[in-house]
């Protein structure tokens, strides 16, 4: 249950402005692909197009061989912040994708509690987002996304608004949680260390397309931090970012 | 016509903090009551001494006279019939305006076609004071009753429409995007995002709409009613019964205050703390 994306000669933009031209990229089923790039290079635009929220300007954008024409529950989007509905409790937020999939009410509640427990928020289901910290809100959003059982999870700088400590904890949590799902993950960040920790591959995006595509040595293994191979990969990413 | 923009709900949060000492709460109520009592005392003093400053108080009834008249009317079934009649008119007009105003506000805010189609019409009709529609109401409706409800409806409709439209337009797109990427369609977005998200603003419009509706139901009753608080007040004036006129006005004030409070209370219950 994981999606493959084929991005072939795609141009992206909004309004009169074209942000990315002639982008070619294949995203393998089940991998974690991290996209890094300078601000305004079109990372978020690419993600919104993969989610089906933004039509492409040209080229072919395929999910499992079929052109992406609109949003689908197969491709869930995780936002940076404030994407939870503030008038619903954490649990009712997690129940939302289940309600959309017409899961019966009792089952909905059970599944929502299950996913909240998965992200360590078993005791916070009744709280509204306004009463939760930024890190907790992102965990609820993660639970909500997973509850929809998507085949691909598109994450738009999900930890960008968090402090360094919470961020590190969230990265570890994400690694744990992703082990339980076969979904393909496209993760956007401008933190190179985050990219190297989370990704199977890291793509550096520029206005002219993918500048570099790096296979991460020993992905998601904290023990490899600072080893020469990882340092070399880090150097290479930083070089192509500038 | 008064149409105010819905104030952001966040700014009024100090009103309802749960941990407030009971003593301070009691003293606030005391001040509120004292404000009303003081106004009555000043009125009594001005009218009892027949003060003629530049404004003349020698012919205005004293609060005591008004209270006496109120005591009489409270024993008169007609008084309650009038109140019931006015309430039926305003609640019918207001309920219709709430449904139509919220629906039209959402439609205009969400659809470009409907906005182009309806917005010019609304903008031209909106500045017309609802009470100026009395002649039209008389021409259009077979019965007086329906005309009064129509005028009340028109009065309340526009503040509700405008507030809803602004509230819907001000919604962050991220909520809608989130629901759409979960596979939610148009109706799901409408019911789970647009309606609940716009509620604080909608209730702002309902509050304003209720106020304007009272102004118009009373005016319409004064012009063309057979019963109702407005009709009775105007009738008292034509037979030079000034204490009864003032009882009518106070009745309108209390009814307006009660209905506005009901809308406010309902708003707080439905919207909750966000």
Interface residues (C-beta under 8 A of the other chain):
Chain A: X48 X51 X52 X53 X71 X72 X73 X75 X76 X77 X79 X82 X83 X85 X86 X87 X96 X97 X100 X101 X128 X130 X148 X154
Chain B: X172 X174 X175 X177 X178 X179 X180 X181 X182 X183 X184 X188 X192 X193 X196 X197 X199 X271 X272 X273 X274
